[in-house]
Every structure is written in C-alpha cells, then in structure tokens.
Amino acid sequence: MNKMNLIFAGFVFSSAAFAATTPAPVNTKEDVVFASKKDHKMLGFANAESFLGYFTRTAQADKNMRQAELYDLGAIKELNMDEKLCKKALAEMFGPLDEITLKVQDIKIWTSHTGKTCEAAMMDPYQQAIIPERRVLVGFVKAKPYAVVFKLSQKSTAEQQSNMRSFWDSLR
C-alpha cells in the first residue's frame, strides 16, 4: 500500500512540474525568465497587491541587474506621467510616502519608447540596510501603467541606471 501511495505522490508532483506557467503580461526583447506570483504563491508574500512577479535577466553579469520586480498599477487611471503621478504610483507599491521608512529621492521624468516615464530612488535610511536602494521605473506599456523595481545592494551607479532604463525600453 505504501508503494502505491509513493507512486501516486510521485505522479502528482511530476505532473505539477510540467504545468504551464503564467506568462508575463508584458514582453521584453531581452532573454528573461518570468516567475509569476500566480504560480509561486510565496512570491507575493510581503509585497503589494499590485506585485505580479519577477523577471530574471539571464544574460546580466551584474547581480544587482539580474532580477526586477514587475507591478501592475491598473488602479491608476491617469495617463500623463509627471512627478505627482509618479509619487502616487510609488505610494501604491510601498505605502503612504510620509508614513514609510523608505525615502523618495531623485525623481526624474524621461521619455522612453512608450512616452513619459518616471525613475525614482527609494532609499532606506538605515546605515546597515541589506537593500539600501530600490530603483523604480514607472510608465506605460500597451497604454497600461506598470512599474519595474530593482533592489540594489549598494547605491546605483550611472551605468546601472542606464542598464535599468534599457531594460524598460525593451518592454513591449
């Protein structure tokens, strides 16, 4: 009887391994693997409701640039990106900006392939923070608001910021 239970359990687990994965709601020109919170329930733990999953950028040598979180900001209806809308998007992901530990710095509005896009740094003031900076890109893909968040182990460099903007520009 125990052999039958083991065989059945093995069959169940092996068929789950072949189950289809949820595709990313946006495509990218880069070589990525997308892990959706729909497929991996623990990915959404301690993240905002708008969190969709992680992109793993397989060709990246810089470990800070390998993984990016994707957020669907569909609750935001405005389509004209400015600093006010950027702060609204940041609050959607991280909570009320005047009540959280993270501090918004360096908000820039730039023009990407999809129009005006916001880039902001969410800085952790704690000196020994494991993730002292979260670099956030907020904009529109397919006329829908999305955000990409990179968690960095140290303050970002100009080269890394350019790399992040290139990733945003690859989204379709």
Salt bridges, closest charged atoms under 4 A:
GLU30 OE1 - ARG57 NE 2.78
GLU69 OE2 - LYS151 NZ 2.90
GLU78 OE2 - LYS88 NZ 3.03
GLU83 OE2 - LYS87 NZ 3.47
ASP106 OD2 - LYS108 NZ 3.64
ASP106 OD2 - ARG135 NH1 3.38
GLU119 OE2 - ARG135 NH1 3.15
GLU119 OE1 - ARG165 NH1 2.61
GLU133 OE2 - ARG135 NH2 2.84
ASP169 OD1 - HIS113 ND1 3.35
